[in-house]
Amino acid sequence: MNYHWNWGIFWEMSPEGTGTYFDMLLAGLWWTLATSALAWIIAFSVGSVVGVLRTLRSGWVVMACNAYVELFRNIPILVQLFLWYFVLPEVLPAEMGRWLKTMPNAAFWTGSIGIGLFMSARVAEQVKAGLQALPRGQWMAGTALGLTTAQTYRYILLPTAFRIILPPLTSEMLNTVKNSSVALTIGLMELTAQTRAMQEFSFQVFEAFTAATILYLIVNAVVTLAMRWVEKMAAVPGYTTGH
């Protein structure tokens, strides 16, 4: 059986009646970028806080944060999204559950939060590793200057630690973009979902997934180049490779 190639399929009208097949892919790309951006904001914010708390001397705080990391890191992201989207509304009070089910763009919010929390456990590991990699003298310098614990982290430890972990944070950001594709399982029409819809409508599977591959590569290339620029601008001699 010979496959019928048709690269002009992207400019044909889609059965949805909202534009061409290329418009479908662009709409999916927009949702991918929006989901990835919000998920990364959540991952970086929550992960940074959890990572810092894991380096404190308070035993119960460290235990709670360690439990958080182990919980979100060891449950597959697909299972977590299903729990957030399908199970949570059923175990909450009826009125709140109905609100979650009927909330506009529920799949987007659920996917972003679910992916963000999943990735926050990985960010927390990176932040903890970065802080523990610092010389002990930096910790003692804050005490010698009369800084509080919060001030020591803010002005001395975190600025250097974040510079050290910028390369692994770049990888985590790329993973966030790639993990956004899992949100199709809860109904979010992001890039992968729109690609599947295109190939089901047109039967041009190779063209559809080739286009999706190129779009993902472009997004990841932009993220990588941007993070390399940030890494170069924020580099401190002696703390990053090659400087």
Wavefront OBJ file of the C-alpha trace (Angstrom):
o trace
v 0.000 0.000 0.000
v 1.495 3.320 -1.097
v 1.191 6.348 1.141
v -0.190 9.455 -0.550
v 1.952 12.426 0.472
v 0.217 15.783 0.566
v 2.245 18.632 2.076
v -0.410 21.094 0.967
v -2.789 19.625 3.555
v -1.816 22.351 6.033
v -3.541 25.016 3.923
v -6.781 23.084 3.445
v -9.813 23.913 5.588
v -10.245 21.696 8.605
v -13.607 20.008 9.342
v -13.862 22.150 12.483
v -14.632 25.136 10.262
v -12.397 27.482 12.253
v -9.532 27.707 9.760
v -6.952 25.556 8.062
v -5.150 22.558 9.478
v -2.170 24.823 10.095
v -4.429 27.055 12.181
v -5.330 23.974 14.221
v -1.668 23.307 14.933
v -1.039 26.936 15.865
v -3.989 26.850 18.269
v -2.531 23.715 19.829
v 0.880 25.360 20.034
v -0.636 28.308 21.891
v -2.158 26.001 24.511
v 1.136 24.132 24.795
v 3.022 27.371 25.446
v 0.413 28.659 27.903
v 0.302 25.369 29.810
v 4.088 25.062 29.883
v 4.567 28.658 31.035
v 2.066 28.431 33.902
v 3.310 24.970 34.898
v 6.891 26.233 34.991
v 5.961 29.243 37.130
v 4.298 26.866 39.605
v 7.182 24.377 39.446
v 9.868 26.999 39.958
v 8.029 28.843 42.726
v 6.905 25.818 44.738
v 10.081 23.857 44.013
v 12.316 26.718 45.166
v 10.442 27.052 48.463
v 10.447 23.304 49.100
v 14.115 23.028 48.132
v 15.098 25.787 50.563
v 13.010 24.329 53.388
v 14.743 20.963 52.931
v 18.063 22.572 53.869
v 16.841 24.072 57.151
v 17.614 22.591 60.561
v 13.971 22.088 61.513
v 13.445 18.334 61.520
v 9.679 18.279 61.011
v 9.852 20.834 58.181
v 12.504 18.784 56.399
v 10.480 15.593 56.854
v 7.321 17.218 55.479
v 9.153 18.606 52.441
v 10.915 15.289 51.825
v 7.517 13.585 51.901
v 6.191 16.142 49.403
v 9.062 15.467 47.003
v 8.764 11.697 47.273
v 4.997 11.853 46.768
v 5.041 13.918 43.590
v 8.236 12.422 42.191
v 7.203 8.778 42.484
v 3.639 8.914 41.145
v 3.493 8.959 37.312
v 2.384 12.287 35.913
v -0.477 10.662 34.001
v -1.888 9.215 37.217
v -1.551 12.573 38.942
v -3.454 14.377 36.184
v -6.239 11.788 36.331
v -6.453 12.212 40.105
v -6.649 16.011 39.839
v -9.136 16.031 36.958
v -11.397 13.023 37.536
v -11.075 12.045 41.203
v -10.692 15.342 43.084
v -14.099 16.785 42.017
v -15.767 13.586 43.257
v -14.250 13.632 46.760
v -14.818 17.342 47.390
v -18.159 18.697 48.649
v -20.777 18.445 45.913
v -21.018 22.155 45.178
v -17.266 22.606 44.945
v -16.978 19.488 42.785
v -19.563 20.832 40.346
v -17.707 24.138 40.190
v -14.487 22.367 39.274
v -16.217 20.327 36.567
v -17.894 23.343 34.970
v -14.979 25.772 35.358
v -14.007 27.397 32.020
v -10.856 25.809 30.540
v -10.798 23.260 33.362
v -8.395 21.012 31.445
v -5.930 23.881 31.043
v -5.932 24.839 34.722
v -5.823 21.242 35.899
v -3.064 20.324 33.454
v -0.954 23.344 34.337
v -1.277 22.825 38.086
v -0.770 19.068 37.870
v 2.316 19.323 35.676
v 3.619 22.231 37.758
v 3.387 20.304 41.023
v 4.927 17.219 39.430
v 7.869 19.251 38.147
v 8.199 21.183 41.428
v 9.539 18.050 43.102
v 12.328 17.886 40.530
v 13.083 21.603 40.918
v 13.205 21.150 44.699
v 15.895 18.491 44.252
v 17.957 20.840 42.088
v 17.638 23.741 44.538
v 18.602 21.552 47.469
v 21.622 20.202 45.583
v 22.691 23.734 44.607
v 22.511 24.976 48.195
v 24.369 21.982 49.556
v 27.097 22.477 46.936
v 28.010 25.888 48.370
v 31.072 26.175 50.624
v 30.185 26.139 54.303
v 31.951 29.486 54.652
v 29.108 31.196 52.799
v 26.628 29.943 55.376
v 28.828 31.190 58.204
v 29.391 34.555 56.462
v 25.729 35.402 56.866
v 25.879 34.676 60.565
v 29.042 36.746 60.929
v 27.329 39.695 59.228
v 24.403 39.462 61.616
v 21.912 38.451 58.931
v 18.795 36.465 59.732
v 18.301 33.047 58.167
v 15.941 34.511 55.555
v 18.406 37.304 54.717
v 21.286 34.838 54.445
v 19.347 32.797 51.893
v 18.158 35.846 49.981
v 21.392 37.820 49.743
v 24.138 35.190 49.932
v 23.075 31.603 49.280
v 20.278 31.625 46.692
v 21.888 34.048 44.189
v 24.901 31.746 43.901
v 22.961 28.477 44.132
v 20.606 29.447 41.304
v 23.586 30.298 39.102
v 25.049 26.856 39.746
v 21.845 25.000 38.884
v 20.869 26.968 35.773
v 21.915 24.119 33.394
v 19.782 21.456 35.138
v 16.947 23.960 35.474
v 17.075 24.364 31.687
v 16.536 20.622 31.352
v 13.617 20.761 33.758
v 12.065 23.609 31.774
v 12.357 21.549 28.590
v 10.814 18.581 30.396
v 7.913 20.811 31.399
v 7.268 21.673 27.746
v 7.385 18.012 26.772
v 5.205 16.920 29.692
v 2.503 19.345 28.564
v 1.593 16.804 25.888
v 0.245 14.478 28.602
v -2.565 16.977 29.211
v -4.287 15.702 26.059
v -5.492 12.765 28.180
v -7.757 15.105 30.166
v -9.086 16.889 27.088
v -6.679 19.792 26.616
v -6.306 20.470 22.897
v -2.618 21.302 22.990
v -0.197 20.649 20.136
v -0.072 16.856 20.347
v -3.854 16.607 20.663
v -4.390 18.889 17.662
v -1.847 16.859 15.700
v -3.748 13.668 16.430
v -7.002 15.370 15.443
v -5.444 16.513 12.171
v -4.238 13.061 11.228
v -7.623 11.548 12.116
v -9.449 14.091 9.953
v -7.064 14.046 6.982
v -5.313 10.651 7.292
v -2.015 12.507 6.586
v -0.258 11.118 9.647
v 3.336 11.735 8.565
v 2.739 15.342 7.558
v 0.888 16.088 10.802
v 3.502 14.639 13.132
v 6.380 16.051 11.096
v 4.933 19.521 11.589
v 4.423 18.894 15.323
v 7.999 17.659 15.653
v 9.344 20.795 13.985
v 7.225 23.049 16.225
v 8.409 21.263 19.375
v 12.024 21.528 18.199
v 11.634 25.263 17.575
v 10.117 25.864 21.016
v 12.793 23.821 22.781
v 15.563 25.511 20.772
v 14.268 28.948 21.783
v 14.086 27.892 25.447
v 17.606 26.444 25.320
v 19.109 29.525 23.671
v 17.321 31.851 26.102
v 18.543 29.903 29.125
v 22.089 29.793 27.765
v 21.981 33.571 27.444
v 20.706 33.882 31.018
v 23.416 31.488 32.202
v 26.097 33.522 30.451
v 24.823 36.820 31.823
v 24.514 35.484 35.378
v 27.757 33.483 35.439
v 30.061 33.901 38.436
v 33.725 32.956 37.880
v 34.586 29.745 39.697
v 31.011 28.476 40.112
v 30.076 27.448 36.579
v 31.862 25.271 34.062
v 33.864 27.205 31.535
v 34.044 30.460 33.530
l 1 2 3 4 5 6 7 8 9 10 11 12 13 14 15 16 17 18 19 20 21 22 23 24 25 26 27 28 29 30 31 32 33 34 35 36 37 38 39 40 41 42 43 44 45 46 47 48 49 50 51 52 53 54 55 56 57 58 59 60 61 62 63 64 65 66 67 68 69 70 71 72 73 74 75 76 77 78 79 80 81 82 83 84 85 86 87 88 89 90 91 92 93 94 95 96 97 98 99 100 101 102 103 104 105 106 107 108 109 110 111 112 113 114 115 116 117 118 119 120 121 122 123 124 125 126 127 128 129 130 131 132 133 134 135 136 137 138 139 140 141 142 143 144 145 146 147 148 149 150 151 152 153 154 155 156 157 158 159 160 161 162 163 164 165 166 167 168 169 170 171 172 173 174 175 176 177 178 179 180 181 182 183 184 185 186 187 188 189 190 191 192 193 194 195 196 197 198 199 200 201 202 203 204 205 206 207 208 209 210 211 212 213 214 215 216 217 218 219 220 221 222 223 224 225 226 227 228 229 230 231 232 233 234 235 236 237 238 239 240 241 242 243
